[in-house]
Each structure stands twice: as C-alpha cells, then as structure tokens.
Amino acid sequence: DNGSNTMAQHLLENGESEISIFWTLEDINFKCRIDKLDVTKKIAVEYKTVRSVKESVFASDMINFGYDVQMALYTDGIRAYFDDDFEYLFVCQEKSPPYLIRVFKPDEQFYEIGQRRLDDLIQKYKSYEAVDWQLPDGRFISDFIQTISPPSWATYKT
C-alpha cells in the first residue's frame, strides 16, 4: 500500500547508512552493521527482501532466518554504544512483482525469543572456544593449523 511505501522511503532516506558498531559482551568481541540508523529519532532499520510481506509469513521467516537473533544482537550493540534504546524496524520488500513493501516492528515477545536464542549461541560459542574439535577419523582440528611467518625479505630492522 502507498502508506507503507511512503513510510519505508522515509525510513530509508533518513539517518546514516551501513553503520558499524563494535562492542564486547561476555569477553567476546561483536560487530554489527545496521542498514540505516537515525540517531536523532533513535530508530534502527533493517531492509530485507522477502518472499512475502504477509505478517504470518514474515513472522515465520524471522525465526527461520534468525532475524530475531540479529535484532537482539544489534539491539545489544546499539545499547552498548549509545547507552540508550532505539526502536528496531524491518522494511520488507517482496522479491517478486508487484514488489510490495511493509514496515514491521517486532514486539517484545520477538525480542525475548531472539535474546534467548542469542544467549544460547553465545554459550555454545564459549564452550567451543576452549575445545580442540576431534574429527571422525580421530585427528584434531589443531593438527591442520600451521603457524606461518613472514618471508625473510619482508622483515625490517627497526
């Protein structure tokens, strides 16, 4: 509908594009790249091309494609960097004609689901960090990692 197109256009034309934020959480370094960030209005916007802008379809796709986790992670990053909360919106455009557009604001329940899934992933990552994974043939991943040094001609005396 035309109202959604106007809103999407406004959201995508205002603010800064492709903003990278870096932060540390639980001794892990994170980075996010937000499609559009309007600091004055405290709005973060992610643009997604989708198979359908029907609410039920996009709600399922949010879970299936991890957009809920992305939202939780990016929201954490924004909060860490700006020490403030921003509204998080998705501008969705269908991949096929007539290329309908809708703007979605996930509710608190979506954020909570994403945050739980993010927390689980962080814990899983932390458990993998200290493990030397064993391959099915009995060898370890570390058996295939080789330390490399620069060639002798590349070293400089200081």
N, C-alpha and C positions, 0 to 999 in steps of 0.2 A: 504494500500500500504506500501511497505517496508520503504519509506521515513518517513511516519507518525510513523511507529513503532520505527525507529531509533530516531526520534525527541522525542517521548514520553519516550523512555528509557532514553535518555539523561536528560530530564527534571525531571524524577522521581528518577534518581540516584544522582543528584547533589543538594546541599543545605541541609537544615535541615528539618526533618520530624515532622509533628504534632506540629507545633509551636503555642503556645497560646499567644494571645495578649489581654491585658486588658486596657480599657480606659473609660473615661467619656465623654458623649456628651449630652448636654441639661439636665444636672443633672441626667442622667441615666447611670448606670454602664453597660458596654458592655464587652463581651468576644467573641473572635473568635478563632477557631483552624484551621490553614491553613495546608493543606496536605503536601505541600512542599514549602519552602521559600529559595530562593537563594539570600542572601543579597548582595553579590558581584556583581551579574548580575542584581539585582533589578527585580526579577521575582517571582511571586506568582503563584502556580499551584494547581488547584483542580482536583482530579481524580474522575470521575463519570462513573458508569456503566449505560449504556443507552440501550434503545430498538433499536435504530438505530443511526448510525453516519452520516446519510444523513443530510446535513446542514439545510434543511427546517424542518425536524423532531426535531432535537436538538434545533433549534431556538424556536419552539413552546414549547418544554419541558422546556426550560429555563424560560419562562414566567409561564407555568402551575405549575412547581415545585418550583418557587421562587428563582431560581439560579441567576436571575438578582438582586434581593434584597440582596441575600447573597454576590454577587460580590460588590455591593455598600457598604454594611456594612463592609466587610473585607477590601475594599479599604480605607474606612474611618479609620479603625483601624490601618492599615499599615501606613497611612499618619500621624495619631496622634502619633504613637510610634516612627517611623523613621524620621518624618518630611521630607518625600520625597515620590514621586510617584513610584510605581512599576508596571510593566506590569502584567496583570492578564490573565492567560491562563487556559483553561479546557482541560485536557487529558481525552478523552472519549473512552470507550471500550464497544462494544456491549456485551449484556448478553448472546447471543446465538451464536452458531457456524456460521460463522468462526471467531467470536470474533474480528471483525475489529476494528481498532484504528484510531482515528483522533484527531488532536490538533486544538482547536478553540480559537481565540482571539476575544471576543465580541467587537463590535465597540462602538463609543462614544454614539450613539443613545441607545444602550442597557444599557449602564451605566446610562444615563439620565432617562430612564424609571425605572430602578431599584432604582435610587436615589429618584425619585418622590414617588414610592411605599413605600420605606423605610421611607421617611419623613411622609407620611400618617400614617404608622403604629406607628411611634414614637408619633405623635399627638394623635392617638387613645389610645395608652398606657397611655399617660399622662392624658387623660380625664378619664380613668378607675381608675387610681391610687387613686383619691380622692373620688371615688364613692363606697358606700356600696350597692352592687347589690341586687335588690329585686327579689326574686323568684316568680314564678307564683302563689304560694299559699299565698303570702303576707309576708312571713318571709324574713329576710335579711341574706346574706352570713355571716355577723358577728355573727349571732345567733348561728352558728355552730363552731365558733372558740373559743377554750378554752385555757386559759393560763396554762402552765404546769411548775412546779418547780421540781428541783432535789429531790430525796428522802433524808430524814434527815440524813441517814448514809453516804451520798455522800458529805455532806458539810464539809469543813475543816476550822479549825481556823487558822488564819494567824498571 
